[in-house]
Amino acid sequence: MKELPVLDSRAAFCDVGSEHMHVSIAGGQPKVFGTFTNQLHELRDWLLGEAVHSIAMEATGVYWLPLYGVLEAAGLEVVMVNGRQTRNLPGRKTDMKDCQWGATLHAHGLLKPGFVPLSAYSKASGLPALADRSHQFCCQQCTTHAKGA
């Protein structure tokens, strides 16, 4: 039987949880990170240090949103996948095994990216910039009218 080629030996997968993020690169030994912002930044820095450019995640509730924002802002390709694609054979299920299996599938190019709509996170992160532009426009209009009066 012919082996599947590894398309990306630096592809990663993250098993997202409410308290921990389990991350594996190409099916290697997983590393565990917390879910606080500084810990998400550590995860991002670790991935960048390991020359990862693509990471797949399974959407779990809303827990993936902060990590998605941090990784996307760092320029990483973030692939959201349906959990049905990463189901392993029946047996003992652990977060460590799940992330290793997901990373192996991602390294072989076997995960199909899902559609990520403009999320609440994306909308919220754009609001301060929009408010600033609106404020500047209003100030310009007031100045223009004041000069004309």
Secondary structure, DSSP 8 states (H G I E B T S, - for coil): ------S-TT-EEEEE-SS-EEEEETT---EEE-SSHHHHHHHHHHHHHTT--EEEEE--TTTHHHHHHHHHHTT-EEEEE-GGGG---SS---HHHHHHHHHHHHHTT--------S-HHHHHHHHHHHHHHHHHHHHHHHHHHHHH-
